[in-house]
Amino acid sequence: MDERRRFRVFIGIVVSIVVIGSLFVVGAARAENADNWALLASAVTVCALAFVALLVARKRLKEMKSGIPSEDERLTAIKERAGYLSFFASMYVCLGLGFIFGVFTEDGTIEFLTVGEIMFLLVAVMGIIYMLAWTAVSRGTGRL
């Protein structure tokens, strides 16, 4: 896929995500039992997503105009390596959380996180592990 087409696909995905997020915010605002903090957090998340997407789009557009490729072989290899390293680390985090969840809820006396909170925690940990792996691999701080 050429650069211009990839850029158009990127813009289409970003616009659809922002529209869906905006519809969620509007729907949450119209709800009878609307939670103001959830509404505010959703609106801030949609705005932050739109801002970051705008920055990335400006950078890609500038790179396309200058003729610089947005990704070369080195960057692709770094992303792949960081991706599979974070995937393996995330599997161990999932196993650990499953073990902890099983131990704490086995006797039923200790309250633990809900499934939604556990999923949020897993996604956050996976993102942090990916960022750390990407930073370590891209700086060449050793063989991971």
MIDOSE-1310 file (N, C-alpha, C; in nm, 2 decimals, decimal comma, always signed):
residues 144
mder	+0,08/-0,12/+0,00/+0,00/+0,00/+0,00/+0,09/+0,12/+0,00; +0,06/+0,22/-0,09/+0,15/+0,34/-0,10/+0,12/+0,43/+0,02; +0,20/+0,53/+0,04/+0,20/+0,62/+0,15/+0,07/+0,70/+0,16; +0,02/+0,75/+0,04/-0,10/+0,83/+0,04/-0,22/+0,75/+0,08
rrfr	-0,23/+0,63/+0,03/-0,34/+0,55/+0,07/-0,34/+0,51/+0,22; -0,22/+0,48/+0,27/-0,21/+0,45/+0,41/-0,25/+0,57/+0,49; -0,21/+0,69/+0,45/-0,25/+0,81/+0,52/-0,40/+0,83/+0,52; -0,47/+0,81/+0,40/-0,61/+0,82/+0,40/-0,68/+0,71/+0,49
vfig	-0,63/+0,59/+0,49/-0,68/+0,49/+0,58/-0,67/+0,53/+0,73; -0,55/+0,59/+0,76/-0,53/+0,64/+0,90/-0,63/+0,75/+0,93; -0,65/+0,84/+0,84/-0,74/+0,95/+0,87/-0,88/+0,89/+0,89; -0,92/+0,80/+0,80/-1,05/+0,74/+0,81/-1,08/+0,67/+0,94
ivvs	-0,98/+0,59/+0,99/-0,99/+0,52/+1,12/-1,00/+0,62/+1,23; -0,91/+0,73/+1,23/-0,92/+0,83/+1,34/-1,05/+0,90/+1,34; -1,10/+0,94/+1,22/-1,23/+1,01/+1,22/-1,34/+0,92/+1,27; -1,34/+0,79/+1,24/-1,45/+0,70/+1,28/-1,44/+0,68/+1,43
ivvi	-1,32/+0,67/+1,49/-1,30/+0,65/+1,63/-1,35/+0,78/+1,71; -1,31/+0,90/+1,66/-1,35/+1,02/+1,72/-1,50/+1,04/+1,72; -1,56/+1,00/+1,60/-1,71/+1,01/+1,59/-1,78/+0,92/+1,69; -1,73/+0,79/+1,69/-1,79/+0,70/+1,78/-1,78/+0,74/+1,93
gslf	-1,66/+0,79/+1,96/-1,63/+0,84/+2,10/-1,72/+0,96/+2,13; -1,74/+1,05/+2,03/-1,83/+1,16/+2,05/-1,97/+1,12/+2,07; -2,02/+1,02/+1,99/-2,15/+0,97/+2,01/-2,17/+0,91/+2,15; -2,07/+0,84/+2,20/-2,07/+0,78/+2,33/-2,08/+0,89/+2,44
vvga	-2,01/+1,00/+2,42/-2,01/+1,11/+2,52/-2,15/+1,17/+2,52; -2,21/+1,20/+2,40/-2,34/+1,26/+2,39/-2,44/+1,16/+2,45; -2,43/+1,03/+2,42/-2,52/+0,93/+2,48/-2,51/+0,93/+2,63; -2,39/+0,94/+2,68/-2,37/+0,93/+2,82/-2,43/+1,06/+2,89
arae	-2,42/+1,17/+2,82/-2,47/+1,30/+2,87/-2,62/+1,30/+2,88; -2,69/+1,23/+2,79/-2,83/+1,22/+2,78/-2,89/+1,12/+2,87; -2,81/+1,03/+2,93/-2,86/+0,93/+3,02/-2,92/+0,99/+3,14; -3,02/+0,92/+3,20/-3,09/+0,97/+3,31/-3,00/+0,97/+3,44
nadn	-2,93/+0,86/+3,46/-2,84/+0,84/+3,57/-2,70/+0,87/+3,53; -2,67/+0,98/+3,46/-2,54/+1,01/+3,41/-2,44/+1,04/+3,52; -2,33/+0,98/+3,51/-2,22/+1,00/+3,61/-2,13/+1,11/+3,55; -2,12/+1,22/+3,62/-2,05/+1,34/+3,57/-1,90/+1,30/+3,55
wall	-1,84/+1,22/+3,64/-1,70/+1,19/+3,63/-1,67/+1,10/+3,51; -1,76/+1,01/+3,48/-1,74/+0,92/+3,36/-1,76/+1,00/+3,24; -1,86/+1,09/+3,24/-1,88/+1,18/+3,12/-1,76/+1,27/+3,10; -1,70/+1,33/+3,20/-1,58/+1,41/+3,19/-1,46/+1,33/+3,14
asav	-1,44/+1,21/+3,20/-1,33/+1,13/+3,16/-1,34/+1,08/+3,01; -1,46/+1,05/+2,97/-1,49/+1,01/+2,83/-1,46/+1,13/+2,74; -1,50/+1,25/+2,77/-1,48/+1,37/+2,69/-1,33/+1,40/+2,68; -1,26/+1,39/+2,79/-1,12/+1,42/+2,79/-1,04/+1,31/+2,71
tvca	-1,08/+1,19/+2,72/-1,02/+1,08/+2,64/-1,04/+1,11/+2,49; -1,16/+1,14/+2,45/-1,19/+1,17/+2,31/-1,11/+1,29/+2,26; -1,10/+1,39/+2,34/-1,02/+1,51/+2,30/-0,87/+1,48/+2,29; -0,82/+1,40/+2,39/-0,68/+1,37/+2,38/-0,65/+1,28/+2,26
lafv	-0,74/+1,19/+2,23/-0,72/+1,10/+2,12/-0,72/+1,18/+1,99; -0,81/+1,28/+1,98/-0,81/+1,37/+1,86/-0,69/+1,45/+1,85; -0,64/+1,50/+1,96/-0,52/+1,58/+1,96/-0,39/+1,50/+1,92; -0,38/+1,38/+1,97/-0,26/+1,30/+1,94/-0,27/+1,26/+1,79
allv	-0,39/+1,23/+1,74/-0,41/+1,19/+1,60/-0,38/+1,31/+1,51; -0,41/+1,43/+1,55/-0,38/+1,55/+1,48/-0,23/+1,57/+1,47; -0,16/+1,55/+1,58/-0,01/+1,56/+1,58/+0,05/+1,45/+1,48; +0,01/+1,33/+1,49/+0,06/+1,22/+1,41/+0,03/+1,25/+1,26
arkr	-0,09/+1,30/+1,23/-0,13/+1,32/+1,10/-0,04/+1,44/+1,04; -0,02/+1,54/+1,12/+0,07/+1,65/+1,07/+0,21/+1,60/+1,04; +0,26/+1,52/+1,13/+0,40/+1,46/+1,11/+0,40/+1,38/+0,98; +0,30/+1,29/+0,97/+0,30/+1,20/+0,85/+0,29/+1,29/+0,72
lkem	+0,20/+1,39/+0,72/+0,18/+1,47/+0,61/+0,31/+1,55/+0,57; +0,38/+1,59/+0,67/+0,51/+1,66/+0,65/+0,61/+1,57/+0,59; +0,62/+1,44/+0,64/+0,71/+1,34/+0,59/+0,67/+1,31/+0,44; +0,54/+1,30/+0,41/+0,50/+1,27/+0,28/+0,54/+1,38/+0,18
ksgi	+0,53/+1,50/+0,22/+0,56/+1,61/+0,14/+0,71/+1,62/+0,11; +0,79/+1,59/+0,22/+0,94/+1,59/+0,20/+1,00/+1,47/+0,13; +0,92/+1,37/+0,12/+0,97/+1,25/+0,05/+1,03/+1,15/+0,14; +1,03/+1,17/+0,27/+1,10/+1,08/+0,36/+1,00/+0,97/+0,39
psed	+1,04/+0,84/+0,38/+0,94/+0,73/+0,42/+0,91/+0,74/+0,56; +0,79/+0,71/+0,60/+0,75/+0,71/+0,74/+0,80/+0,60/+0,82; +0,82/+0,48/+0,75/+0,88/+0,37/+0,82/+0,98/+0,30/+0,73; +1,10/+0,27/+0,79/+1,20/+0,20/+0,72/+1,21/+0,06/+0,78
erlt	+1,31/-0,02/+0,73/+1,32/-0,16/+0,78/+1,36/-0,16/+0,92; +1,44/-0,07/+0,97/+1,48/-0,07/+1,11/+1,37/-0,04/+1,20; +1,28/+0,06/+1,17/+1,17/+0,09/+1,26/+1,07/-0,03/+1,26; +1,05/-0,09/+1,14/+0,96/-0,20/+1,14/+1,01/-0,32/+1,23
aike	+1,14/-0,34/+1,22/+1,20/-0,45/+1,30/+1,19/-0,42/+1,45; +1,21/-0,29/+1,48/+1,20/-0,25/+1,62/+1,06/-0,27/+1,67; +0,96/-0,23/+1,59/+0,82/-0,25/+1,64/+0,78/-0,39/+1,65; +0,83/-0,48/+1,56/+0,80/-0,62/+1,57/+0,86/-0,68/+1,69
ragy	+0,99/-0,65/+1,72/+1,05/-0,71/+1,83/+0,99/-0,66/+1,96; +0,96/-0,53/+1,97/+0,90/-0,48/+2,09/+0,76/-0,54/+2,11; +0,69/-0,57/+2,00/+0,56/-0,63/+2,00/+0,56/-0,77/+2,06; +0,65/-0,85/+2,01/+0,65/-0,99/+2,06/+0,71/-1,00/+2,20
lsff	+0,80/-0,91/+2,23/+0,85/-0,91/+2,37/+0,74/-0,87/+2,47; +0,66/-0,77/+2,43/+0,55/-0,73/+2,52/+0,44/-0,83/+2,53; +0,42/-0,90/+2,42/+0,32/-1,01/+2,42/+0,36/-1,12/+2,51; +0,48/-1,16/+2,51/+0,53/-1,27/+2,60/+0,52/-1,22/+2,75
asmy	+0,57/-1,10/+2,77/+0,56/-1,04/+2,91/+0,42/-1,03/+2,96; +0,33/-0,99/+2,87/+0,19/-0,97/+2,90/+0,12/-1,11/+2,93; +0,17/-1,21/+2,87/+0,11/-1,35/+2,90/+0,15/-1,39/+3,04; +0,27/-1,36/+3,08/+0,31/-1,39/+3,22/+0,23/-1,30/+3,32
vclg	+0,20/-1,18/+3,29/+0,12/-1,09/+3,37/-0,02/-1,15/+3,38; -0,08/-1,19/+3,27/-0,21/-1,26/+3,27/-0,21/-1,38/+3,36; -0,11/-1,46/+3,35/-0,10/-1,58/+3,44/-0,09/-1,54/+3,58; -0,01/-1,44/+3,61/+0,01/-1,40/+3,75/-0,12/-1,34/+3,81
lgfi	-0,19/-1,26/+3,73/-0,32/-1,21/+3,77/-0,43/-1,32/+3,79; -0,42/-1,42/+3,70/-0,51/-1,53/+3,72/-0,49/-1,61/+3,85; -0,36/-1,63/+3,88/-0,32/-1,70/+4,00/-0,37/-1,62/+4,12; -0,34/-1,48/+4,12/-0,38/-1,40/+4,23/-0,53/-1,40/+4,25
fgvf	-0,60/-1,39/+4,13/-0,75/-1,39/+4,14/-0,80/-1,52/+4,20; -0,74/-1,63/+4,16/-0,78/-1,76/+4,21/-0,75/-1,77/+4,36; -0,64/-1,72/+4,40/-0,60/-1,74/+4,54/-0,70/-1,65/+4,63; -0,72/-1,53/+4,59/-0,80/-1,44/+4,67/-0,95/-1,47/+4,67
tedg	-1,00/-1,52/+4,56/-1,14/-1,55/+4,56/-1,18/-1,70/+4,59; -1,08/-1,78/+4,62/-1,10/-1,92/+4,65/-1,19/-1,94/+4,77; -1,16/-1,87/+4,88/-1,24/-1,89/+5,00/-1,36/-1,79/+5,00; -1,36/-1,69/+4,92/-1,48/-1,60/+4,91/-1,49/-1,49/+5,02
tief	-1,38/-1,49/+5,11/-1,39/-1,39/+5,21/-1,33/-1,26/+5,17; -1,24/-1,26/+5,08/-1,17/-1,14/+5,04/-1,22/-1,08/+4,91; -1,26/-0,96/+4,91/-1,30/-0,89/+4,78/-1,19/-0,86/+4,69; -1,20/-0,88/+4,57/-1,10/-0,86/+4,47/-1,15/-0,77/+4,36
ltvg	-1,07/-0,74/+4,26/-1,11/-0,65/+4,15/-1,22/-0,72/+4,07; -1,30/-0,64/+4,00/-1,40/-0,69/+3,91/-1,34/-0,73/+3,78; -1,41/-0,79/+3,70/-1,35/-0,84/+3,57/-1,31/-0,72/+3,48; -1,40/-0,61/+3,48/-1,37/-0,49/+3,41/-1,24/-0,42/+3,46
eimf	-1,22/-0,42/+3,59/-1,10/-0,36/+3,64/-0,98/-0,44/+3,61; -0,99/-0,57/+3,61/-0,88/-0,66/+3,57/-0,84/-0,64/+3,43; -0,94/-0,63/+3,34/-0,92/-0,61/+3,20/-0,85/-0,47/+3,17; -0,90/-0,37/+3,24/-0,83/-0,24/+3,23/-0,69/-0,24/+3,28
llva	-0,66/-0,31/+3,39/-0,53/-0,33/+3,44/-0,44/-0,40/+3,34; -0,49/-0,51/+3,28/-0,42/-0,58/+3,18/-0,38/-0,50/+3,06; -0,48/-0,42/+3,01/-0,45/-0,34/+2,89/-0,35/-0,23/+2,93; -0,36/-0,17/+3,04/-0,26/-0,07/+3,09/-0,12/-0,13/+3,10
vmgi	-0,11/-0,25/+3,16/+0,02/-0,31/+3,18/+0,08/-0,35/+3,04; +0,00/-0,40/+2,95/+0,05/-0,43/+2,82/+0,10/-0,31/+2,74; +0,03/-0,20/+2,75/+0,08/-0,08/+2,69/+0,21/-0,03/+2,75; +0,22/-0,03/+2,88/+0,34/+0,01/+2,95/+0,46/-0,08/+2,91
iyml	+0,43/-0,21/+2,91/+0,54/-0,31/+2,87/+0,58/-0,28/+2,73; +0,49/-0,26/+2,64/+0,53/-0,23/+2,50/+0,61/-0,11/+2,49; +0,57/+0,00/+2,56/+0,65/+0,12/+2,55/+0,79/+0,10/+2,61; +0,80/+0,03/+2,72/+0,94/+0,00/+2,78/+1,02/-0,09/+2,68
awta	+0,96/-0,19/+2,62/+1,03/-0,27/+2,53/+1,07/-0,20/+2,40; +0,98/-0,11/+2,35/+1,02/-0,03/+2,23/+1,13/+0,06/+2,26; +1,13/+0,13/+2,38/+1,24/+0,22/+2,42/+1,37/+0,14/+2,43; +1,37/+0,03/+2,50/+1,49/-0,05/+2,52/+1,55/-0,10/+2,39
vsrg	+1,46/-0,15/+2,30/+1,51/-0,21/+2,17/+1,56/-0,10/+2,08; +1,49/+0,02/+2,08/+1,52/+0,12/+1,98/+1,65/+0,19/+2,03; +1,68/+0,20/+2,15/+1,81/+0,26/+2,20/+1,92/+0,16/+2,20; +1,90/+0,04/+2,18/+2,00/-0,06/+2,17/+2,07/-0,08/+2,31
tgrl	+1,99/-0,09/+2,41/+2,04/-0,10/+2,55/+2,08/-0,25/+2,58; +2,09/-0,33/+2,49/+2,12/-0,47/+2,51/+2,03/-0,56/+2,43; +2,06/-0,68/+2,43/+1,98/-0,78/+2,36/+1,86/-0,82/+2,45; +1,75/-0,79/+2,40/+1,63/-0,84/+2,47/+1,57/-0,96/+2,41
